[in-house]
Amino acid sequence: MIKVPEGIPIARPKIGSAGKTGLWRVERPEIHYDKCTKCRLCVLYCPENTIDLLENLYPQIDYDYCKGCGVCAQVCPTKAIEMVKEVK
C-alpha cells in the first residue's frame, strides 16, 4: 500500500460544482434507519462516493451529488434503502 504524504491533495468525486446532480435526478434513495444494520455496503458500492457515515455509523446520503442510480438500494441486504420518485 502506498502512503500518501501529508499536504498532498486527494481528489474525491463529489467535490466541485460540476458533479452536482440534484436538479436532474429522477429517483432518490431514502434510508429506513429502523432496518439499517450499519453494514456499510452502501458506502462501499456507491459509484459517486456520496454516502458518508454519521458519528453513530448510520449512512447519510449527500443529495447534492447523488445521481439516483440505485446501486445502494440493490446492495443493501436488509432493504433499508428504498428508491423513491424525486419530487421537485
Jmol script that loads the backbone (N, CA, C; Angstrom):
load data "model"
ATOM      1  N   MET A   1       0.840  -1.178   0.000  1.00  0.00           N
ATOM      2  CA  MET A   1       0.000   0.000   0.000  1.00  0.00           C
ATOM      3  C   MET A   1       0.884   1.240   0.000  1.00  0.00           C
ATOM      4  N   ILE A   2       0.562   2.211  -0.827  1.00  0.00           N
ATOM      5  CA  ILE A   2       1.323   3.449  -0.921  1.00  0.00           C
ATOM      6  C   ILE A   2       0.784   4.445   0.086  1.00  0.00           C
ATOM      7  N   LYS A   3       1.672   4.997   0.874  1.00  0.00           N
ATOM      8  CA  LYS A   3       1.266   6.007   1.847  1.00  0.00           C
ATOM      9  C   LYS A   3       1.379   7.384   1.205  1.00  0.00           C
ATOM     10  N   VAL A   4       0.291   8.152   1.268  1.00  0.00           N
ATOM     11  CA  VAL A   4       0.272   9.489   0.681  1.00  0.00           C
ATOM     12  C   VAL A   4       0.818  10.473   1.707  1.00  0.00           C
ATOM     13  N   PRO A   5       1.863  11.228   1.347  1.00  0.00           N
ATOM     14  CA  PRO A   5       2.419  12.201   2.280  1.00  0.00           C
ATOM     15  C   PRO A   5       1.398  13.276   2.637  1.00  0.00           C
ATOM     16  N   GLU A   6       1.524  13.817   3.843  1.00  0.00           N
ATOM     17  CA  GLU A   6       0.620  14.890   4.277  1.00  0.00           C
ATOM     18  C   GLU A   6       0.794  16.109   3.383  1.00  0.00           C
ATOM     19  N   GLY A   7      -0.292  16.806   3.155  1.00  0.00           N
ATOM     20  CA  GLY A   7      -0.263  18.013   2.341  1.00  0.00           C
ATOM     21  C   GLY A   7      -0.527  17.770   0.875  1.00  0.00           C
ATOM     22  N   ILE A   8      -0.558  16.502   0.446  1.00  0.00           N
ATOM     23  CA  ILE A   8      -0.850  16.184  -0.953  1.00  0.00           C
ATOM     24  C   ILE A   8      -2.362  16.145  -1.117  1.00  0.00           C
ATOM     25  N   PRO A   9      -2.929  16.963  -2.011  1.00  0.00           N
ATOM     26  CA  PRO A   9      -4.380  16.944  -2.197  1.00  0.00           C
ATOM     27  C   PRO A   9      -4.839  15.643  -2.845  1.00  0.00           C
ATOM     28  N   ILE A  10      -5.934  15.096  -2.340  1.00  0.00           N
ATOM     29  CA  ILE A  10      -6.509  13.868  -2.886  1.00  0.00           C
ATOM     30  C   ILE A  10      -7.891  14.202  -3.427  1.00  0.00           C
ATOM     31  N   ALA A  11      -8.118  13.904  -4.690  1.00  0.00           N
ATOM     32  CA  ALA A  11      -9.402  14.210  -5.324  1.00  0.00           C
ATOM     33  C   ALA A  11     -10.474  13.241  -4.871  1.00  0.00           C
ATOM     34  N   ARG A  12     -11.662  13.747  -4.621  1.00  0.00           N
ATOM     35  CA  ARG A  12     -12.831  12.928  -4.334  1.00  0.00           C
ATOM     36  C   ARG A  12     -13.891  13.331  -5.345  1.00  0.00           C
ATOM     37  N   PRO A  13     -14.625  12.387  -5.917  1.00  0.00           N
ATOM     38  CA  PRO A  13     -15.579  12.702  -6.979  1.00  0.00           C
ATOM     39  C   PRO A  13     -16.665  13.700  -6.601  1.00  0.00           C
ATOM     40  N   LYS A  14     -17.029  13.798  -5.334  1.00  0.00           N
ATOM     41  CA  LYS A  14     -18.168  14.647  -5.013  1.00  0.00           C
ATOM     42  C   LYS A  14     -17.805  16.102  -4.804  1.00  0.00           C
ATOM     43  N   ILE A  15     -16.549  16.438  -4.767  1.00  0.00           N
ATOM     44  CA  ILE A  15     -16.152  17.823  -4.573  1.00  0.00           C
ATOM     45  C   ILE A  15     -16.203  18.552  -5.910  1.00  0.00           C
ATOM     46  N   GLY A  16     -16.806  19.721  -5.912  1.00  0.00           N
ATOM     47  CA  GLY A  16     -16.869  20.528  -7.128  1.00  0.00           C
ATOM     48  C   GLY A  16     -18.285  20.681  -7.622  1.00  0.00           C
ATOM     49  N   SER A  17     -18.602  21.852  -8.137  1.00  0.00           N
ATOM     50  CA  SER A  17     -19.969  22.116  -8.576  1.00  0.00           C
ATOM     51  C   SER A  17     -20.337  21.338  -9.833  1.00  0.00           C
ATOM     52  N   ALA A  18     -19.378  20.894 -10.622  1.00  0.00           N
ATOM     53  CA  ALA A  18     -19.686  20.169 -11.851  1.00  0.00           C
ATOM     54  C   ALA A  18     -20.352  18.829 -11.574  1.00  0.00           C
ATOM     55  N   GLY A  19     -20.122  18.248 -10.418  1.00  0.00           N
ATOM     56  CA  GLY A  19     -20.699  16.950 -10.111  1.00  0.00           C
ATOM     57  C   GLY A  19     -22.063  17.006  -9.467  1.00  0.00           C
ATOM     58  N   LYS A  20     -22.593  18.208  -9.257  1.00  0.00           N
ATOM     59  CA  LYS A  20     -23.907  18.305  -8.621  1.00  0.00           C
ATOM     60  C   LYS A  20     -24.990  17.749  -9.532  1.00  0.00           C
ATOM     61  N   THR A  21     -25.871  16.964  -8.948  1.00  0.00           N
ATOM     62  CA  THR A  21     -26.862  16.271  -9.755  1.00  0.00           C
ATOM     63  C   THR A  21     -28.278  16.458  -9.238  1.00  0.00           C
ATOM     64  N   GLY A  22     -28.458  17.189  -8.202  1.00  0.00           N
ATOM     65  CA  GLY A  22     -29.756  17.267  -7.566  1.00  0.00           C
ATOM     66  C   GLY A  22     -30.890  17.735  -8.449  1.00  0.00           C
ATOM     67  N   LEU A  23     -30.613  18.457  -9.522  1.00  0.00           N
ATOM     68  CA  LEU A  23     -31.686  19.020 -10.340  1.00  0.00           C
ATOM     69  C   LEU A  23     -32.252  18.039 -11.365  1.00  0.00           C
ATOM     70  N   TRP A  24     -31.492  17.065 -11.813  1.00  0.00           N
ATOM     71  CA  TRP A  24     -31.994  16.204 -12.885  1.00  0.00           C
ATOM     72  C   TRP A  24     -32.213  14.754 -12.450  1.00  0.00           C
ATOM     73  N   ARG A  25     -32.024  14.448 -11.198  1.00  0.00           N
ATOM     74  CA  ARG A  25     -32.222  13.078 -10.713  1.00  0.00           C
ATOM     75  C   ARG A  25     -33.702  12.699 -10.812  1.00  0.00           C
ATOM     76  N   VAL A  26     -34.003  11.488 -11.244  1.00  0.00           N
ATOM     77  CA  VAL A  26     -35.375  11.008 -11.396  1.00  0.00           C
ATOM     78  C   VAL A  26     -35.853  10.300 -10.130  1.00  0.00           C
ATOM     79  N   GLU A  27     -34.977   9.507  -9.535  1.00  0.00           N
ATOM     80  CA  GLU A  27     -35.287   8.805  -8.295  1.00  0.00           C
ATOM     81  C   GLU A  27     -34.213   9.131  -7.265  1.00  0.00           C
ATOM     82  N   ARG A  28     -34.587   9.014  -5.998  1.00  0.00           N
ATOM     83  CA  ARG A  28     -33.625   9.256  -4.930  1.00  0.00           C
ATOM     84  C   ARG A  28     -33.735   8.152  -3.882  1.00  0.00           C
ATOM     85  N   PRO A  29     -32.612   7.797  -3.281  1.00  0.00           N
ATOM     86  CA  PRO A  29     -32.651   6.772  -2.242  1.00  0.00           C
ATOM     87  C   PRO A  29     -33.107   7.367  -0.915  1.00  0.00           C
ATOM     88  N   GLU A  30     -33.923   6.624  -0.214  1.00  0.00           N
ATOM     89  CA  GLU A  30     -34.319   7.009   1.144  1.00  0.00           C
ATOM     90  C   GLU A  30     -33.926   5.880   2.083  1.00  0.00           C
ATOM     91  N   ILE A  31     -33.316   6.251   3.184  1.00  0.00           N
ATOM     92  CA  ILE A  31     -32.837   5.249   4.136  1.00  0.00           C
ATOM     93  C   ILE A  31     -33.859   5.055   5.238  1.00  0.00           C
ATOM     94  N   HIS A  32     -34.216   3.815   5.501  1.00  0.00           N
ATOM     95  CA  HIS A  32     -35.086   3.462   6.625  1.00  0.00           C
ATOM     96  C   HIS A  32     -34.157   2.985   7.746  1.00  0.00           C
ATOM     97  N   TYR A  33     -33.863   3.895   8.654  1.00  0.00           N
ATOM     98  CA  TYR A  33     -32.872   3.602   9.690  1.00  0.00           C
ATOM     99  C   TYR A  33     -33.303   2.481  10.620  1.00  0.00           C
ATOM    100  N   ASP A  34     -34.596   2.194  10.713  1.00  0.00           N
ATOM    101  CA  ASP A  34     -35.037   1.091  11.560  1.00  0.00           C
ATOM    102  C   ASP A  34     -34.648  -0.268  10.981  1.00  0.00           C
ATOM    103  N   LYS A  35     -34.351  -0.316   9.674  1.00  0.00           N
ATOM    104  CA  LYS A  35     -33.928  -1.562   9.039  1.00  0.00           C
ATOM    105  C   LYS A  35     -32.410  -1.630   8.850  1.00  0.00           C
ATOM    106  N   CYS A  36     -31.727  -0.506   8.953  1.00  0.00           N
ATOM    107  CA  CYS A  36     -30.289  -0.434   8.673  1.00  0.00           C
ATOM    108  C   CYS A  36     -29.493  -1.158   9.763  1.00  0.00           C
ATOM    109  N   THR A  37     -28.546  -2.000   9.328  1.00  0.00           N
ATOM    110  CA  THR A  37     -27.684  -2.725  10.264  1.00  0.00           C
ATOM    111  C   THR A  37     -26.277  -2.139  10.316  1.00  0.00           C
ATOM    112  N   LYS A  38     -26.074  -0.997   9.679  1.00  0.00           N
ATOM    113  CA  LYS A  38     -24.773  -0.310   9.652  1.00  0.00           C
ATOM    114  C   LYS A  38     -23.689  -1.174   8.999  1.00  0.00           C
ATOM    115  N   CYS A  39     -24.065  -1.973   8.024  1.00  0.00           N
ATOM    116  CA  CYS A  39     -23.095  -2.860   7.373  1.00  0.00           C
ATOM    117  C   CYS A  39     -22.146  -2.100   6.451  1.00  0.00           C
ATOM    118  N   ARG A  40     -22.511  -0.930   6.020  1.00  0.00           N
ATOM    119  CA  ARG A  40     -21.699  -0.032   5.187  1.00  0.00           C
ATOM    120  C   ARG A  40     -21.514  -0.485   3.741  1.00  0.00           C
ATOM    121  N   LEU A  41     -22.299  -1.465   3.301  1.00  0.00           N
ATOM    122  CA  LEU A  41     -22.183  -1.872   1.900  1.00  0.00           C
ATOM    123  C   LEU A  41     -22.573  -0.741   0.964  1.00  0.00           C
ATOM    124  N   CYS A  42     -23.564   0.045   1.341  1.00  0.00           N
ATOM    125  CA  CYS A  42     -23.973   1.171   0.504  1.00  0.00           C
ATOM    126  C   CYS A  42     -22.838   2.170   0.337  1.00  0.00           C
ATOM    127  N   VAL A  43     -22.082   2.389   1.388  1.00  0.00           N
ATOM    128  CA  VAL A  43     -20.940   3.309   1.329  1.00  0.00           C
ATOM    129  C   VAL A  43     -19.874   2.758   0.396  1.00  0.00           C
ATOM    130  N   LEU A  44     -19.608   1.469   0.504  1.00  0.00           N
ATOM    131  CA  LEU A  44     -18.561   0.850  -0.303  1.00  0.00           C
ATOM    132  C   LEU A  44     -18.915   0.800  -1.783  1.00  0.00           C
ATOM    133  N   TYR A  45     -20.189   0.592  -2.117  1.00  0.00           N
ATOM    134  CA  TYR A  45     -20.580   0.395  -3.511  1.00  0.00           C
ATOM    135  C   TYR A  45     -21.070   1.659  -4.208  1.00  0.00           C
ATOM    136  N   CYS A  46     -21.284   2.749  -3.513  1.00  0.00           N
ATOM    137  CA  CYS A  46     -21.758   3.969  -4.158  1.00  0.00           C
ATOM    138  C   CYS A  46     -20.727   4.431  -5.193  1.00  0.00           C
ATOM    139  N   PRO A  47     -21.082   4.446  -6.472  1.00  0.00           N
ATOM    140  CA  PRO A  47     -20.103   4.816  -7.500  1.00  0.00           C
ATOM    141  C   PRO A  47     -19.737   6.295  -7.486  1.00  0.00           C
ATOM    142  N   GLU A  48     -20.511   7.126  -6.827  1.00  0.00           N
ATOM    143  CA  GLU A  48     -20.238   8.560  -6.790  1.00  0.00           C
ATOM    144  C   GLU A  48     -19.674   9.019  -5.448  1.00  0.00           C
ATOM    145  N   ASN A  49     -19.481   8.085  -4.526  1.00  0.00           N
ATOM    146  CA  ASN A  49     -18.922   8.416  -3.210  1.00  0.00           C
ATOM    147  C   ASN A  49     -19.756   9.494  -2.507  1.00  0.00           C
ATOM    148  N   THR A  50     -21.076   9.345  -2.562  1.00  0.00           N
ATOM    149  CA  THR A  50     -21.959  10.356  -1.975  1.00  0.00           C
ATOM    150  C   THR A  50     -22.547   9.935  -0.637  1.00  0.00           C
ATOM    151  N   ILE A  51     -22.128   8.790  -0.121  1.00  0.00           N
ATOM    152  CA  ILE A  51     -22.663   8.326   1.158  1.00  0.00           C
ATOM    153  C   ILE A  51     -21.555   8.363   2.197  1.00  0.00           C
ATOM    154  N   ASP A  52     -21.783   9.111   3.238  1.00  0.00           N
ATOM    155  CA  ASP A  52     -20.856   9.199   4.357  1.00  0.00           C
ATOM    156  C   ASP A  52     -21.483   8.527   5.571  1.00  0.00           C
ATOM    157  N   LEU A  53     -20.679   8.323   6.576  1.00  0.00           N
ATOM    158  CA  LEU A  53     -21.180   7.748   7.822  1.00  0.00           C
ATOM    159  C   LEU A  53     -21.310   8.839   8.870  1.00  0.00           C
ATOM    160  N   LEU A  54     -22.425   8.809   9.592  1.00  0.00           N
ATOM    161  CA  LEU A  54     -22.606   9.714  10.714  1.00  0.00           C
ATOM    162  C   LEU A  54     -21.784   9.211  11.900  1.00  0.00           C
ATOM    163  N   GLU A  55     -21.738   9.978  12.967  1.00  0.00           N
ATOM    164  CA  GLU A  55     -20.981   9.552  14.146  1.00  0.00           C
ATOM    165  C   GLU A  55     -21.495   8.242  14.722  1.00  0.00           C
ATOM    166  N   ASN A  56     -22.793   7.982  14.571  1.00  0.00           N
ATOM    167  CA  ASN A  56     -23.359   6.730  15.078  1.00  0.00           C
ATOM    168  C   ASN A  56     -23.249   5.600  14.047  1.00  0.00           C
ATOM    169  N   LEU A  57     -22.487   5.820  12.972  1.00  0.00           N
ATOM    170  CA  LEU A  57     -22.189   4.850  11.908  1.00  0.00           C
ATOM    171  C   LEU A  57     -23.359   4.561  10.976  1.00  0.00           C
ATOM    172  N   TYR A  58     -24.435   5.311  11.084  1.00  0.00           N
ATOM    173  CA  TYR A  58     -25.504   5.186  10.096  1.00  0.00           C
ATOM    174  C   TYR A  58     -25.097   5.957   8.840  1.00  0.00           C
ATOM    175  N   PRO A  59     -25.501   5.491   7.659  1.00  0.00           N
ATOM    176  CA  PRO A  59     -25.149   6.195   6.425  1.00  0.00           C
ATOM    177  C   PRO A  59     -25.990   7.458   6.238  1.00  0.00           C
ATOM    178  N   GLN A  60     -25.390   8.427   5.568  1.00  0.00           N
ATOM    179  CA  GLN A  60     -26.087   9.662   5.224  1.00  0.00           C
ATOM    180  C   GLN A  60     -25.754   9.988   3.778  1.00  0.00           C
ATOM    181  N   ILE A  61     -26.783  10.254   2.984  1.00  0.00           N
ATOM    182  CA  ILE A  61     -26.606  10.498   1.551  1.00  0.00           C
ATOM    183  C   ILE A  61     -26.511  11.986   1.285  1.00  0.00           C
ATOM    184  N   ASP A  62     -25.525  12.378   0.492  1.00  0.00           N
ATOM    185  CA  ASP A  62     -25.386  13.774   0.071  1.00  0.00           C
ATOM    186  C   ASP A  62     -26.187  13.931  -1.223  1.00  0.00           C
ATOM    187  N   TYR A  63     -27.395  14.460  -1.104  1.00  0.00           N
ATOM    188  CA  TYR A  63     -28.299  14.546  -2.255  1.00  0.00           C
ATOM    189  C   TYR A  63     -27.860  15.582  -3.290  1.00  0.00           C
ATOM    190  N   ASP A  64     -26.953  16.454  -2.956  1.00  0.00           N
ATOM    191  CA  ASP A  64     -26.436  17.390  -3.964  1.00  0.00           C
ATOM    192  C   ASP A  64     -25.666  16.658  -5.055  1.00  0.00           C
ATOM    193  N   TYR A  65     -25.087  15.503  -4.721  1.00  0.00           N
ATOM    194  CA  TYR A  65     -24.241  14.798  -5.678  1.00  0.00           C
ATOM    195  C   TYR A  65     -24.760  13.405  -6.042  1.00  0.00           C
ATOM    196  N   CYS A  66     -25.776  12.909  -5.363  1.00  0.00           N
ATOM    197  CA  CYS A  66     -26.342  11.588  -5.670  1.00  0.00           C
ATOM    198  C   CYS A  66     -27.054  11.636  -7.013  1.00  0.00           C
ATOM    199  N   LYS A  67     -26.745  10.673  -7.885  1.00  0.00           N
ATOM    200  CA  LYS A  67     -27.374  10.601  -9.201  1.00  0.00           C
ATOM    201  C   LYS A  67     -28.623   9.724  -9.206  1.00  0.00           C
ATOM    202  N   GLY A  68     -28.903   9.058  -8.107  1.00  0.00           N
ATOM    203  CA  GLY A  68     -30.086   8.214  -8.034  1.00  0.00           C
ATOM    204  C   GLY A  68     -29.952   6.936  -8.837  1.00  0.00           C
ATOM    205  N   CYS A  69     -28.756   6.389  -8.924  1.00  0.00           N
ATOM    206  CA  CYS A  69     -28.523   5.185  -9.736  1.00  0.00           C
ATOM    207  C   CYS A  69     -29.133   3.941  -9.101  1.00  0.00           C
ATOM    208  N   GLY A  70     -29.278   3.924  -7.780  1.00  0.00           N
ATOM    209  CA  GLY A  70     -29.914   2.798  -7.119  1.00  0.00           C
ATOM    210  C   GLY A  70     -28.985   1.667  -6.714  1.00  0.00           C
ATOM    211  N   VAL A  71     -27.694   1.825  -6.921  1.00  0.00           N
ATOM    212  CA  VAL A  71     -26.755   0.772  -6.522  1.00  0.00           C
ATOM    213  C   VAL A  71     -26.836   0.528  -5.018  1.00  0.00           C
ATOM    214  N   CYS A  72     -26.950   1.591  -4.235  1.00  0.00           N
ATOM    215  CA  CYS A  72     -27.022   1.452  -2.777  1.00  0.00           C
ATOM    216  C   CYS A  72     -28.227   0.602  -2.361  1.00  0.00           C
ATOM    217  N   ALA A  73     -29.350   0.820  -3.025  1.00  0.00           N
ATOM    218  CA  ALA A  73     -30.560   0.057  -2.701  1.00  0.00           C
ATOM    219  C   ALA A  73     -30.410  -1.411  -3.117  1.00  0.00           C
ATOM    220  N   GLN A  74     -29.705  -1.636  -4.220  1.00  0.00           N
ATOM    221  CA  GLN A  74     -29.533  -3.007  -4.701  1.00  0.00           C
ATOM    222  C   GLN A  74     -28.618  -3.826  -3.800  1.00  0.00           C
ATOM    223  N   VAL A  75     -27.594  -3.203  -3.233  1.00  0.00           N
ATOM    224  CA  VAL A  75     -26.642  -3.972  -2.419  1.00  0.00           C
ATOM    225  C   VAL A  75     -27.060  -4.068  -0.957  1.00  0.00           C
ATOM    226  N   CYS A  76     -28.055  -3.316  -0.543  1.00  0.00           N
ATOM    227  CA  CYS A  76     -28.469  -3.331   0.861  1.00  0.00           C
ATOM    228  C   CYS A  76     -29.114  -4.679   1.205  1.00  0.00           C
ATOM    229  N   PRO A  77     -28.513  -5.448   2.121  1.00  0.00           N
ATOM    230  CA  PRO A  77     -29.037  -6.782   2.425  1.00  0.00           C
ATOM    231  C   PRO A  77     -30.351  -6.775   3.198  1.00  0.00           C
ATOM    232  N   THR A  78     -30.688  -5.665   3.859  1.00  0.00           N
ATOM    233  CA  THR A  78     -31.916  -5.625   4.658  1.00  0.00           C
ATOM    234  C   THR A  78     -33.004  -4.763   4.011  1.00  0.00           C
ATOM    235  N   LYS A  79     -32.742  -4.294   2.786  1.00  0.00           N
ATOM    236  CA  LYS A  79     -33.687  -3.434   2.060  1.00  0.00           C
ATOM    237  C   LYS A  79     -34.011  -2.163   2.859  1.00  0.00           C
ATOM    238  N   ALA A  80     -32.995  -1.649   3.536  1.00  0.00           N
ATOM    239  CA  ALA A  80     -33.167  -0.418   4.308  1.00  0.00           C
ATOM    240  C   ALA A  80     -33.149   0.829   3.428  1.00  0.00           C
ATOM    241  N   ILE A  81     -32.716   0.673   2.174  1.00  0.00           N
ATOM    242  CA  ILE A  81     -32.688   1.807   1.249  1.00  0.00           C
ATOM    243  C   ILE A  81     -33.721   1.548   0.156  1.00  0.00           C
ATOM    244  N   GLU A  82     -34.598   2.506  -0.012  1.00  0.00           N
ATOM    245  CA  GLU A  82     -35.680   2.404  -0.993  1.00  0.00           C
ATOM    246  C   GLU A  82     -35.550   3.545  -1.994  1.00  0.00           C
ATOM    247  N   MET A  83     -35.678   3.234  -3.271  1.00  0.00           N
ATOM    248  CA  MET A  83     -35.645   4.276  -4.308  1.00  0.00           C
ATOM    249  C   MET A  83     -37.067   4.819  -4.465  1.00  0.00           C
ATOM    250  N   VAL A  84     -37.198   6.139  -4.343  1.00  0.00           N
ATOM    251  CA  VAL A  84     -38.498   6.789  -4.478  1.00  0.00           C
ATOM    252  C   VAL A  84     -38.402   7.853  -5.555  1.00  0.00           C
ATOM    253  N   LYS A  85     -39.541   8.205  -6.116  1.00  0.00           N
ATOM    254  CA  LYS A  85     -39.577   9.206  -7.178  1.00  0.00           C
ATOM    255  C   LYS A  85     -39.157  10.565  -6.616  1.00  0.00           C
ATOM    256  N   GLU A  86     -38.305  11.249  -7.358  1.00  0.00           N
ATOM    257  CA  GLU A  86     -37.845  12.573  -6.953  1.00  0.00           C
ATOM    258  C   GLU A  86     -38.992  13.570  -7.092  1.00  0.00           C
ATOM    259  N   VAL A  87     -39.239  14.329  -6.052  1.00  0.00           N
ATOM    260  CA  VAL A  87     -40.281  15.347  -6.076  1.00  0.00           C
ATOM    261  C   VAL A  87     -39.601  16.700  -6.215  1.00  0.00           C
ATOM    262  N   LYS A  88     -39.965  17.444  -7.235  1.00  0.00           N
ATOM    263  CA  LYS A  88     -39.342  18.758  -7.495  1.00  0.00           C
ATOM    264  C   LYS A  88     -40.120  19.841  -6.812  1.00  0.00           C
TER     265      LYS A  88
END
end "model"
wireframe off; spacefill off
backbone 0.3
color backbone group
